[in-house]
Amino acid sequence: MEKTIIYTDGASKGNPGPGGWGAIVVSGDIAEELGGREAHTTNNRMEMRAALEALTLAASHPRGSIIVHTDSSYLINGITKWVRGWQARGWKTADKKEVLNQDLWQKLSDAVDSLGPIEWQYVGGHVGIAGNERADEIASEFALGKKVTLHRGSRTAYAVDVSNVAHDAVKHKAKSSSRARSNQKAYSYVSRVDGTIKVHKTWSECEARVRGKKARFKKALSKEDEAKIVAEFSQ
């Protein structure tokens, strides 16, 4: 039986805001891209929707092993660790709260149960893994309301190497640096909305200004860093 290789990703511009999902399903010699858009949604819902749509398509292919690549820890932990406990508690969390995104978790759980064992593989986002990069591109383009041309045809004619999960060392280093920066204490936050730049002392002030809008924002680590960001946003 053929192995089915899947890549999924989701995006939301504003979180919540306009969202999109993207997926790649490769089985045998067929490679198919999927994608869609919702007017108001979250990143997590789009991550889940991408996986659900991909597995639904996979169910129509000859049954074999399935591996799903995703950069969403929420998706992997939810479907492999948390969902059985939620079901046993009547879709309540351990502290007796309603499970978020229950509708999609139920559908995703049913899809997984019908397909049998599935391997869930975490891959880093934005580190040059071709399948992940393409799924992210599809999701982001749909979220932005752009027209997306999706591939469906021979795997040999597909430009994306879904078998290669090696990351780009330069992109991985840049992401690691970004993560290290995010862990440092903020001096301030800088935002740009509709061409106007403002400096905020707290993240909550910055978040209130940029949420749901087409905006740029960045954390400053020092007075000097703040000045550089303001200059960068002024370009």
N, C-alpha and C positions, 0 to 999 in steps of 0.2 A: 504494500500500500504506500501511496505517496505521502511525504511529509508536507504539511501546510505551514507556510511561514507567513506570519502576520506582523505588521507594524501599525501602531495606532498612536494618535495624538489628538489633543483638544486645545482650544484657545477661546478666551473670552476677553474682549476689549472693554475693560472696566471692571469686570469680575464682581458683581454681575454687570452684564452689558451684552452687546451683539456678540454672538459666538459662532464657532465653526468646529467641525470635527473632520479628521482625515484618517484614512486607513489604506494599507496595502495588503492584499491577500494573494499569495503566490502558491499555487498547487499544481504539481505536474509541470506542464509547459505553458500554463496560463498565468499571467500576471494581471491583476485588476486593481485599480485605484477606486476608492470610494470617498465621498465627502458630502457634507451638507451644512446647513446654516440654521440658527435659531435667533430670533430677534432680541431675546432677553434671557440670558442664561449665565452659568458659571463655568470656570475651567474644569472643575471636577465632573460636572454633568457632561461636558463635551468629551472628556477622557473616557467616561463610561459609555457614552453613546457610540463613540468610535469602536470600542471593543465589542459592544453588542452587535453593531451592524456587520463588523468583520466576521464574527462567529456565526451570525445568521447566514452569511454567504458561504462560509466554510462548511456549514451543514449540508449544502447542496452539492458539495464535491464528494468524490469517493472517500470513505472514511480511512483515516490514517493518523499518524501522530500530528499534533498541533503545537506550535510554539508561538506565543504572543510576546512581542517586544514592545515595551512601553517605558516612558520616563516618569510615570506616575506611581509613586509609592502608595498613594491613597487607593488607587485601583488594585494594585497587587495585594496589599494588606487586607483590603476589604473583601476581595473574592477568595483569598486563600486562608485568612485567619479569622476575620470578624463576622462574616455573614452567617455562619452556623449558629453562633451565639445570639445574634440578633433574631434569627428565626425562632430559636428555642424560647426567647423571651417575648415573643409576639411583636417583633420588630421594635424592640426597645433597646437602648444602650445599657451598659452596666449600671449607670446612674439613673436608669428609668426614664430617660428622655426619648422622644421620637427619633428614629433613625433618619438622618437627612438623605434625600434622594432614594427613598424606599422604593418608589416605582421602578427606577432603573435597576436597583440592586435585585429586586425580585425577578425581573426579566433576564438579567445577566446570569443570575444563579440558575434559572431554568435552562438557559442556553448551555451553560457549562455542564449541568447534569445530563443533558441530552446527548452531548458530544463525548463524554467520557473524559479520561485524564487529559489535562492541558498543562503544558509547561509555560509558566509565566516568567519572563526574563526581563529584569530591569536593565535599561540602558541609559546612559547619561544623555541629557538633552543638550543640543547645541555644541556637541563636541566632534562633529564631523562624521557620525555614523550615517551612512547614506540613506537607509530605510527610514530612520527617525527624522532626518532632516527633511525628507520628502513629505512624510506624513505631517510634520509641523508646518511645512509650506502650504499644503492643501488646507489644513485647518485654519491657518492665519488668513489665507486669501479669502476663504468663505466667510470668516468672521468680519472681514473688511468689506464684504459685499461685492467682491470682484468675480469676474467670470473665470472659471477654472477648467482647463482641459484635462480630463482624466483619461489615463491609459487603460485600455483593455485589449489584450492580445497576447502574442507569443512572449514567453519569458526571455527568449534569446534576443528579442527585439526591444526589450525593456532596458532603459538606460541606467536604472538604479540597481546596484549590486546588493541584493538583500541578504546574501550569504556572508558578507563581511561586516562583522560587528566591532572591528578595531576602531578606536577613536583617533582623531587627529591630535597629535601631541601639543601643537601650538594652541588649538582651541581649548583643549583640556586644561592647559596651564592658565589660560586667560580666565576660564570659568572658576578654577580654583582660587585665583587671585580675587575674583569678584566675590566669591563666597567668604574669603577671609576678610574682605572689606566690609561685607554685610554684618559680620560678627563684632566689628569694632564700634565703640560708643560714638554716637553722632554729636557733632558740634552744632549742626543745623541741617535743614532740608531746603532745597531750592526747587521751585516749580516754575514752569512756563505754560501759561494758558492763553490762547488767542494773542500770542505775541507779547504778553505782559509777564515779567519775571517778578517773583516774590520770594522772600526768604522767611522760613518758618523755624521757630525754635523747637517745635514738637512734631512728631510724625502725624499725630491726629489732626493738627491744623493743615498740614500738607495734604493728607489723604482727603480731607473734606473738600479741598479745593480741586483736586484732580479727578476724583472718582466720577466715572461715567463720562469723562470728557476726553477729547483728543489733546493730550498733554505730555509734557516732558517733566521728569522730576528725578532728583538724585540726592543722596545723602552726602553731606560735607563732613570731613573729619577734623577740620581745623579752620581757622579764619582764612588762612592762605588757600586752602582747598575750596572754601566757599567762594572766594574771589575768582578762582579758576573756573568753577562751574558756571558762575554768573557770566563770565566772559565767553565760555563755550556756548551757553544758551542764547547769547546775544548775537551770534553769528547768523 
